Amino acid sequence: MRKRLLVAAAVVAAGVGVVAVPEAQAAAGPVALPAGQYTLAADYHRYDALNDALAATLGTAAVHTVMDNANHDRTGITDSLGIAGFQTGFRFDSGDNSDCANYPQGITTSRDAVGTAGGGNYDGHQLVLVSWYTKDGCDGDSARSRITLVDWDATYPNKYRKILLVEATGTADAPSFKDVKVHAGGVSWYGDHLYVADTGHGLRVFDLRKILETDTGGTADQIGRQADGATYYAHNYAYVLPQVGTVTAATTSGTALAWSTVSLDRVDRSLVMTEFTCSSGCTDYPNRAPRAVRFPFAAGGTTFAAATTASQALQLPWYKLNGVASHNGRWWFNSSGSKQLYYWTPADGAHTYAWVSGGESISYWEDATGPDLLWSLQEIVGHRNVFAVTQATYGA
């Protein structure tokens, strides 16, 4: 990573992405809501029997094995993003960059999973993880979702691998799986578990120790156990990640949460979420003020307790929010509609900064030897940059 930051610094010095430090504009800030109105119910064992049967039938692959077989090339960012504090980043290969049926949404990293210990490596790799949703054709309905594991370490090639998200079905004697049809607008990685936003319900839970190997023949529309009982297809994906559990949200506020995006706060040991809403005029999204809610993990662990009550809830003055991050009492919110990044703490108040178009989720990157970063990405077809900025650039 240090090598990559030095390269990025040289690129910036050469004139790519040179932007003055932005002037923050004061703005109205969030208002506290009763946190006790928001709860979670977690079940990490819902699919145990079926997943055990699938693992016995197909076999599992460790993350390092998946990355040893990474088969897509990432490339450097070749244009200026027009934002301050730019440090580094990459773009997906030409096929993924121009794909009108698949859209990158959430972002998390192995620094979320393990912190700075061991250089931020998970199973020997420093990784950036991006969630995607797939439409049934360029103008079709949502059909499935996947993740991409991207190597981000000078020790390894500039490669990434796609993994299909699935939900176990069938019986223990004849296990199968089906597509996970969620927008995957946010993703958070803590320990071994991956939390994927499920807009109307809460979170889908996955375990990165349980990646399954599948058969890569067949046709692109085939999924699950085939008629011969021995073949398992996954739309030509070689790896699938089965859902292990659910985290279901509830509220007494009278208005259910819309889980648009999520992020991990390692300092507070909590997961934060926010909602994509409109001030007015939207037909596919709520027309009301959005909220941000913080849910603490169980004491001493990386999972939620069976029942969890929120520790913080906020009503926000901003709209069309695709990204949220929190770290050490500070909050950041990304509005794709306004192309702005909002920063807020109770002490410093709210400040507004210029941001990228098509911006999606945010992930906080802790660094023991360099500046902490904010990672984000763009979903725009033909302009899918995954990038990092110094978090200190976007503060009071």
Secondary structure, DSSP 8 states (H G I E B T S, - for coil): -HHHHHHHHHHHHTTTT-------EEE---EE--GGGEEEEEES-TTHHHHHHHHHHH-B--HHHHHHT--EE-B---S----TTEEEEEE--HHHHT-SSEEEEEEEEHHHHHTTGGGG-BTTB-EEEEEEEEESSTTS-EEEEEEEEEE-STTS-SEEEEEEEEEEEE-SSSEEEEE-------EEEETTEEEEEETTTEEEEEETT--EE-B--S-TT-EEE-TTSS-EEETT-SEEEEEEEEEEEEESSSS-----EEEEETTTTEEEEE---BSS--SSS-BS--EEEEEE--TTSSS--SEEE-SEEEE-S--SEEEEEEETTEEEEEETTTTEEEEEETTTEEEEEE--TTEEEEEEE--SSS--EEEEEE--TT--EEEEEEGGGS--
